[in-house]
Amino acid sequence: MNTVTRPRILVVGAGFAGVECVRRLERKLSPHEAEITLVTPFAYQLYLPLLPQVASGVLTPQSVAVSLRRSSKYRTRIIPGGAIGVDLKSKVCVVRTITDRIVNEPFDYIVLSPGSITRTFDIPGLTDNAFGMKTLAEAAYVRDHVITQLDLADASDDPAERAARLQFVVVGGGYAGTETAACLQRLTCAAVKRYPRLDPDLIKWHLIDIAPKLMPELGDKLGRSALEILRGRGIEISLGVSIEKAGPEEVTFTDGRVIPTRTLIWTAGVAASPLIATLGAETVKGRLAVTSEMCLPDHDGIFALGDAAAVPDLAKGQDGAVCPPTAQHAMRQGTHVADNVIAALRGQPLRPYVHKDLGLVVDLGGADAVSKPLGVELKGLPAQAVARGYHWSALRTGVAKTRVMTNWLLNAVAGDDFVRTGFQSRKPAKLKDFEYTDAYMTPEEVRAHVEGAGKARA
């Protein structure tokens, strides 16, 4: 076969699911069997669970950005951009490149793993005044911003301004929010020792969530342990509370409290990528409805997985149960869907995805952690060893593992220098500036665009 007649496999997204899928395809398919293409804005896989440690300076950004070009079997063509629409009928994916050029990418098989975006609500001022914790750029920006507040508070002679700059609000009592609040609180408490003009008691961290419990997935016992650890550090935790209004210099809670602050970090859950809505297919709470083989019903060659797909969780044995949007499921779904794509390519039967959850790990910084590996509840140093051991082993390359381990050791021995990089220092950037959620097409726009391109070629 020549390159023109080879089946075209298109993978959308370079998260845990997409990268594991591509690597499996590269290993198990010979070069003449198929052409593999990956659509992603960046040529790296982001190890998302460690972003709070990037924000707090424990890890460098490069440590959690694992290069896609280090594989010895690397042969995948990368399109630097984001998919903004998919026409299932014509089997064409519409891609906006990083230079804003719109290109049509035809496919025979497509694996949709575009991941998720930060879930927001219609709260006045939220997207204009809150920071997120979903991308590498956001984590680096938040670190700069937090240290900037210490610098400005130290330089200010206005007691009200100083107090406001030293109050920080994190919304979201799940893993991302809890770890973000825990890691950044440790950062500010360590940094304030370098600011002799600042009163450490003025630094106040607030962690709020509308749910009645902190990290309910951990269970009551470990959830209470995490709550006690954070409150013991001075973090004020408010449950059953959310944000009513977000301003540039204050945040109003739903219980009526008004907190003067320059820092609002929003981590209240995720939603499936808007790309899924462009397909015009059935969804389950925004995630694409797929079979247990991760296929789109009634459409040949269409696969979806990860945060963007409602993959049935057969291991739970409950009707309607779907796999949670976690890294351990995404990684295993990636290898499994690659095997199913290969099976479809070779005319073999597809296998359903089944994986029993291995447990949960939550790193609260320093020696503090809570973990539940295989149902065993741990806290303190044993839990921290499990949490870091799990993250370290999940990193895909030896170089990434070496960088992360070196960073952990160096931070434990030497601490942090609390340096600002000046990242976009003169241009404020908030939630709306990082995820480009307005770039996607409607199903009608996708269809019109593909048909227009076809007529132009004719």
Secondary structure in CASP SS format (residue, H / E / C, confidence):
PFRMAT SS
TARGET T0000
AUTHOR 0000-0000-0000
METHOD secondary structure of the structure
MODEL  1
M C 1.00
N C 1.00
T C 1.00
V C 1.00
T C 1.00
R C 1.00
P C 1.00
R E 1.00
I E 1.00
L E 1.00
V E 1.00
V E 1.00
G C 1.00
A C 1.00
G C 1.00
F H 1.00
A H 1.00
G H 1.00
V H 1.00
E H 1.00
C H 1.00
V H 1.00
R H 1.00
R H 1.00
L H 1.00
E H 1.00
R H 1.00
K H 1.00
L C 1.00
S C 1.00
P C 1.00
H C 1.00
E C 1.00
A C 1.00
E E 1.00
I E 1.00
T E 1.00
L E 1.00
V E 1.00
T E 1.00
P C 1.00
F C 1.00
A C 1.00
Y E 1.00
Q E 1.00
L E 1.00
Y C 1.00
L H 1.00
P H 1.00
L H 1.00
L H 1.00
P H 1.00
Q H 1.00
V H 1.00
A H 1.00
S C 1.00
G C 1.00
V C 1.00
L C 1.00
T C 1.00
P H 1.00
Q H 1.00
S H 1.00
V H 1.00
A E 1.00
V E 1.00
S E 1.00
L C 1.00
R C 1.00
R C 1.00
S C 1.00
S C 1.00
K C 1.00
Y C 1.00
R C 1.00
T C 1.00
R E 1.00
I E 1.00
I E 1.00
P E 1.00
G E 1.00
G E 1.00
A E 1.00
I E 1.00
G E 1.00
V E 1.00
D E 1.00
L C 1.00
K C 1.00
S C 1.00
K C 1.00
V E 1.00
C E 1.00
V E 1.00
V E 1.00
R E 1.00
T E 1.00
I C 1.00
T C 1.00
D C 1.00
R C 1.00
I E 1.00
V E 1.00
N E 1.00
E E 1.00
P E 1.00
F C 1.00
D C 1.00
Y E 1.00
I E 1.00
V E 1.00
L E 1.00
S C 1.00
P C 1.00
G C 1.00
S E 1.00
I E 1.00
T E 1.00
R C 1.00
T C 1.00
F C 1.00
D C 1.00
I C 1.00
P C 1.00
G C 1.00
L H 1.00
T H 1.00
D H 1.00
N H 1.00
A C 1.00
F E 1.00
G C 1.00
M C 1.00
K C 1.00
T C 1.00
L H 1.00
A H 1.00
E H 1.00
A H 1.00
A H 1.00
Y H 1.00
V H 1.00
R H 1.00
D H 1.00
H H 1.00
V H 1.00
I H 1.00
T H 1.00
Q H 1.00
L H 1.00
D H 1.00
L H 1.00
A H 1.00
D H 1.00
A H 1.00
S C 1.00
D C 1.00
D C 1.00
P H 1.00
A H 1.00
E H 1.00
R H 1.00
A H 1.00
A H 1.00
R H 1.00
L C 1.00
Q E 1.00
F E 1.00
V E 1.00
V E 1.00
V E 1.00
G C 1.00
G C 1.00
G C 1.00
Y H 1.00
A H 1.00
G H 1.00
T H 1.00
E H 1.00
T H 1.00
A H 1.00
A H 1.00
C H 1.00
L H 1.00
Q H 1.00
R H 1.00
L H 1.00
T H 1.00
C H 1.00
A H 1.00
A H 1.00
V H 1.00
K H 1.00
R H 1.00
Y C 1.00
P C 1.00
R C 1.00
L C 1.00
D C 1.00
P H 1.00
D H 1.00
L H 1.00
I C 1.00
K E 1.00
W E 1.00
H E 1.00
L E 1.00
I E 1.00
D E 1.00
I C 1.00
A C 1.00
P C 1.00
K C 1.00
L C 1.00
M C 1.00
P H 1.00
E H 1.00
L H 1.00
G C 1.00
D H 1.00
K H 1.00
L H 1.00
G H 1.00
R H 1.00
S H 1.00
A H 1.00
L H 1.00
E H 1.00
I H 1.00
L H 1.00
R H 1.00
G H 1.00
R C 1.00
G C 1.00
I C 1.00
E E 1.00
I E 1.00
S E 1.00
L E 1.00
G C 1.00
V C 1.00
S C 1.00
I E 1.00
E E 1.00
K E 1.00
A E 1.00
G C 1.00
P C 1.00
E C 1.00
E E 1.00
V E 1.00
T E 1.00
F E 1.00
T C 1.00
D C 1.00
G C 1.00
R C 1.00
V E 1.00
I E 1.00
P E 1.00
T C 1.00
R C 1.00
T E 1.00
L E 1.00
I E 1.00
W E 1.00
T C 1.00
A C 1.00
G C 1.00
V E 1.00
A E 1.00
A E 1.00
S C 1.00
P H 1.00
L H 1.00
I H 1.00
A H 1.00
T H 1.00
L H 1.00
G C 1.00
A C 1.00
E C 1.00
T E 1.00
V E 1.00
K C 1.00
G C 1.00
R E 1.00
L E 1.00
A E 1.00
V C 1.00
T C 1.00
S C 1.00
E C 1.00
M C 1.00
C E 1.00
L C 1.00
P C 1.00
D C 1.00
H C 1.00
D C 1.00
G C 1.00
I E 1.00
F E 1.00
A E 1.00
L C 1.00
G H 1.00
D H 1.00
A H 1.00
A E 1.00
A E 1.00
V C 1.00
P E 1.00
D C 1.00
L H 1.00
A H 1.00
K H 1.00
G C 1.00
Q C 1.00
D C 1.00
G C 1.00
A C 1.00
V E 1.00
C C 1.00
P C 1.00
P C 1.00
T C 1.00
A H 1.00
Q H 1.00
H H 1.00
A H 1.00
M H 1.00
R H 1.00
Q H 1.00
G H 1.00
T H 1.00
H H 1.00
V H 1.00
A H 1.00
D H 1.00
N H 1.00
V H 1.00
I H 1.00
A H 1.00
A H 1.00
L H 1.00
R C 1.00
G C 1.00
Q C 1.00
P C 1.00
L C 1.00
R C 1.00
P C 1.00
Y C 1.00
V C 1.00
H C 1.00
K C 1.00
D C 1.00
L C 1.00
G E 1.00
L E 1.00
V E 1.00
V E 1.00
D E 1.00
L C 1.00
G C 1.00
G C 1.00
A C 1.00
D C 1.00
A E 1.00
V E 1.00
S E 1.00
K E 1.00
P E 1.00
L C 1.00
G C 1.00
V C 1.00
E C 1.00
L E 1.00
K E 1.00
G C 1.00
L H 1.00
P H 1.00
A H 1.00
Q H 1.00
A H 1.00
V H 1.00
A H 1.00
R H 1.00
G H 1.00
Y H 1.00
H H 1.00
W H 1.00
S H 1.00
A H 1.00
L C 1.00
R C 1.00
T C 1.00
G H 1.00
V H 1.00
A H 1.00
K H 1.00
T H 1.00
R H 1.00
V H 1.00
M H 1.00
T H 1.00
N H 1.00
W H 1.00
L H 1.00
L H 1.00
N H 1.00
A H 1.00
V H 1.00
A H 1.00
G C 1.00
D C 1.00
D C 1.00
F C 1.00
V C 1.00
R C 1.00
T C 1.00
G C 1.00
F C 1.00
Q C 1.00
S C 1.00
R C 1.00
K C 1.00
P C 1.00
A C 1.00
K C 1.00
L H 1.00
K H 1.00
D H 1.00
F C 1.00
E C 1.00
Y C 1.00
T C 1.00
D C 1.00
A C 1.00
Y C 1.00
M C 1.00
T C 1.00
P H 1.00
E H 1.00
E H 1.00
V H 1.00
R H 1.00
A H 1.00
H H 1.00
V H 1.00
E H 1.00
G H 1.00
A H 1.00
G H 1.00
K H 1.00
A H 1.00
R H 1.00
A C 1.00
END
